[in-house]
Amino acid sequence: MTETPQDPSGDRGRGDVGYDVTQRKMERTESESGKGRRVVVIGGGIAGSLASKLLQFDSDVTLIDPKEYFEITWASLRSMVEPSFAERTIINHKKYIQNGRVVTSPAVNITNTDVVTADGVVFGYDYLVIATGHNDVLPKTRQEKLSQYQAEYEKIKSSESVLIVGGGPSGVELAAEIAVDFPEKKVTLVHNGPRLLEFVGQKAADKAFDWLKSKEVEVILNQRVDLNSASDGNKTYQTSGGETVHADCYFLCTGKPLSSEWLKGTSLKDNLDGKGRLMVDEYLRVKDRKNVFAIGDITDIPEMKQGYIAEKHASVATKNIKHLMSGGNEKKMSTYKPGSDIAIISLGRKDSVAQFPFFTVSGCVPGLIKSRDLFVGKTRKARGLDPNLVRTSFS
Ligand SMILES: Cc1cc2nc3c(=O)[nH]c(=O)nc-3n(C[C@H](O)[C@H](O)[C@H](O)COP(=O)(O)OP(=O)(O)OC[C@H]3O[C@@H](n4cnc5c(N)ncnc54)[C@H](O)[C@@H]3O)c2cc1C
C-alpha cells in the first residue's frame, strides 16, 4: 500500500519538486519565478508542516527542518509500546509537500532578507514563517526514527521494571501505555513537582494520579531521582527523598526547551520575550515585522501550548500570507484570537482525562476522543494524506 498525498489543485508543480539542497555548501538559492512569493517556513513540526502544506500551491515554499520527516508528537508514546504504530505517525516531508523544497538542516541565522542553514545554504525570502516549537535531539531519517522505536519497545519488553522520570504529559502517557500493554511490569514514575500534569488543573492531575494508582503504577512526587546513583549491574536508583527505585530500564520524560536560543543571534533577537518566545501581533506577525510570522509553541500568545492550537495558527498565518501576496490590504488580514483551552491526556488505549473549560472528566468516554487513534487519522488528513494507509517503502 502506498501513502498518496492528495493534491487539491491538481497542479503537479514546478521542476524543483522535492528539491534536496543538503549537499550544497555556502550557496545562495534564488528562484526568479518565485520573486515576491518566496516563503520560507522554519520548523517542520505540527505548525510548520501544516503551513507548508497549505502554502505549497500558492507560493514558492521552502521548508527547513533538521530532519526529513514530520512526526505526530503526541503519538510517540504509543509507538514505544507498539513500534508499527509509528509507520503512520512519522511522515516524510516530501510525502505532503509535492510542490516545494525540503531542506534537511537546521536554520542558524535570519537576516531581514535571508535564512541561513547549518549547511551554509542561504535562502532569500519574501515571507518568513517561524515554527521551531521545542528542541529535541531526533534522528535525521525516518528509518532511523522507526528503528529507535523498535529499540525502545525491545527495552521495555525485556525489562521487568521501568522507571519514568518526569510527570508531565509525556511521562504520564508513557506510564499509562506501559501499564496497559504490559500490566505485569512494575512501573515507577518519579516527578519533582507537587503534582502530575502541572500544565492542567488540579482536578485533571488528581484523576490521572488515581488512574495510574489503579493500574499499580507507583507515583513518587516532590522528589528527584539520581540516574547516576546506580552502578553497573545494580539497577537501584536513589531519590532526593531517600527512597530507592529498582528498575531494569528508565526513560527521561522531562520537558523540552523551546527552540529559540538560536534566534538570539539573528535579526529577530529583540522580538523575543523573557521566556524566549516570539512576540506576535493579532495577525500572527512577529511584532513590528511586515513579512515575518510566527506560529505554534514558539509564540508568546497567552494560551495553552497545544498542537490543535498550533494548527489554527498555521491556518491564520497562511491565509494572511496568501492575502498579502495577492496584494490585499494589510488591514483586512485575518486575526487570531485565543479560544478556550482544552487538554486531553491519554491513559492507555481506552481511557483518558480531559479538561474542558467548565469541567474535567476521565475514563473511557473521553478516551473515545483521543486514546484509540490519538488523532493520527485527523492529523494525516489535514496534510492531504490518507488517514489509514501505511506506506511500506520509501524512495
Ligand atoms: C506527550 C504529549 C502529548 C500531547 N498531546 C497533545 C494533544 O493531544 N493535542 C494537542 O493538540 N497537543 C498535544 N501536545 C502538544 C503538541 O505536541 C505541541 O503543542 C505541538 O507539537 C507544537 O507544535 P509546533 O509546530 O509549534 O512545535 P513542534 O511540534 O515542537 O515542532 C518544532 C519543529 O521545529 C524544528 N526545529 C527546531 N529548531 C529548528 C531550527 N533551528 N531550524 C529548523 N527547524 C527547527 C523541530 O525539529 C520540529 O520539527 C502534546 C505534547 C506532548 C509532549
PDBQT file of the ligand as one rigid body, heavy atoms in Angstrom, charges set to zero:
ROOT
HETATM    1  C1  LIG A 401       3.054  13.804  25.352  1.00  0.00    +0.000 C 
HETATM    2  C2  LIG A 401       2.409  14.947  24.663  1.00  0.00    +0.000 A 
HETATM    3  C3  LIG A 401       1.087  14.857  24.319  1.00  0.00    +0.000 A 
HETATM    4  C4  LIG A 401       0.476  15.893  23.660  1.00  0.00    +0.000 A 
HETATM    5  N1  LIG A 401      -0.825  15.746  23.317  1.00  0.00    +0.000 NA
HETATM    6  C5  LIG A 401      -1.420  16.701  22.605  1.00  0.00    +0.000 A 
HETATM    7  C6  LIG A 401      -2.765  16.521  22.167  1.00  0.00    +0.000 A 
HETATM    8  O1  LIG A 401      -3.412  15.516  22.433  1.00  0.00    +0.000 OA
HETATM    9  N2  LIG A 401      -3.321  17.507  21.440  1.00  0.00    +0.000 N 
HETATM   10  C7  LIG A 401      -2.642  18.639  21.121  1.00  0.00    +0.000 A 
HETATM   11  O2  LIG A 401      -3.227  19.496  20.457  1.00  0.00    +0.000 OA
HETATM   12  N3  LIG A 401      -1.365  18.849  21.528  1.00  0.00    +0.000 NA
HETATM   13  C8  LIG A 401      -0.733  17.909  22.250  1.00  0.00    +0.000 A 
HETATM   14  N4  LIG A 401       0.557  18.098  22.655  1.00  0.00    +0.000 N 
HETATM   15  C9  LIG A 401       1.249  19.387  22.385  1.00  0.00    +0.000 C 
HETATM   16  C10 LIG A 401       1.808  19.457  20.959  1.00  0.00    +0.000 C 
HETATM   17  O3  LIG A 401       2.656  18.367  20.715  1.00  0.00    +0.000 OA
HETATM   18  C11 LIG A 401       2.562  20.761  20.727  1.00  0.00    +0.000 C 
HETATM   19  O4  LIG A 401       1.774  21.851  21.115  1.00  0.00    +0.000 OA
HETATM   20  C12 LIG A 401       2.936  20.893  19.258  1.00  0.00    +0.000 C 
HETATM   21  O5  LIG A 401       3.853  19.897  18.904  1.00  0.00    +0.000 OA
HETATM   22  C13 LIG A 401       3.523  22.273  18.927  1.00  0.00    +0.000 C 
HETATM   23  O6  LIG A 401       3.782  22.337  17.574  1.00  0.00    +0.000 OA
HETATM   24  P1  LIG A 401       4.940  23.280  16.957  1.00  0.00    +0.000 P 
HETATM   25  O7  LIG A 401       4.894  23.078  15.485  1.00  0.00    +0.000 OA
HETATM   26  O8  LIG A 401       4.805  24.643  17.499  1.00  0.00    +0.000 OA
HETATM   27  O9  LIG A 401       6.291  22.714  17.521  1.00  0.00    +0.000 OA
HETATM   28  P2  LIG A 401       6.953  21.280  17.388  1.00  0.00    +0.000 P 
HETATM   29  O10 LIG A 401       5.919  20.248  17.111  1.00  0.00    +0.000 OA
HETATM   30  O11 LIG A 401       7.808  21.174  18.604  1.00  0.00    +0.000 OA
HETATM   31  O12 LIG A 401       7.859  21.368  16.082  1.00  0.00    +0.000 OA
HETATM   32  C14 LIG A 401       9.006  22.161  16.007  1.00  0.00    +0.000 C 
HETATM   33  C15 LIG A 401       9.787  21.778  14.761  1.00  0.00    +0.000 C 
HETATM   34  O13 LIG A 401      10.827  22.735  14.553  1.00  0.00    +0.000 OA
HETATM   35  C16 LIG A 401      12.034  22.068  14.247  1.00  0.00    +0.000 C 
HETATM   36  N5  LIG A 401      13.146  22.960  14.614  1.00  0.00    +0.000 N 
HETATM   37  C17 LIG A 401      13.595  23.281  15.851  1.00  0.00    +0.000 A 
HETATM   38  N6  LIG A 401      14.632  24.136  15.753  1.00  0.00    +0.000 NA
HETATM   39  C18 LIG A 401      14.840  24.363  14.427  1.00  0.00    +0.000 A 
HETATM   40  C19 LIG A 401      15.765  25.151  13.672  1.00  0.00    +0.000 A 
HETATM   41  N7  LIG A 401      16.710  25.897  14.262  1.00  0.00    +0.000 N 
HETATM   42  N8  LIG A 401      15.680  25.135  12.316  1.00  0.00    +0.000 NA
HETATM   43  C20 LIG A 401      14.740  24.389  11.683  1.00  0.00    +0.000 A 
HETATM   44  N9  LIG A 401      13.835  23.625  12.358  1.00  0.00    +0.000 NA
HETATM   45  C21 LIG A 401      13.892  23.615  13.701  1.00  0.00    +0.000 A 
HETATM   46  C22 LIG A 401      11.948  20.771  15.057  1.00  0.00    +0.000 C 
HETATM   47  O14 LIG A 401      12.807  19.788  14.520  1.00  0.00    +0.000 OA
HETATM   48  C23 LIG A 401      10.469  20.417  14.860  1.00  0.00    +0.000 C 
HETATM   49  O15 LIG A 401      10.286  19.705  13.665  1.00  0.00    +0.000 OA
HETATM   50  C24 LIG A 401       1.196  17.076  23.336  1.00  0.00    +0.000 A 
HETATM   51  C25 LIG A 401       2.559  17.168  23.667  1.00  0.00    +0.000 A 
HETATM   52  C26 LIG A 401       3.154  16.121  24.328  1.00  0.00    +0.000 A 
HETATM   53  C27 LIG A 401       4.612  16.241  24.690  1.00  0.00    +0.000 C 
ENDROOT
TORSDOF 0
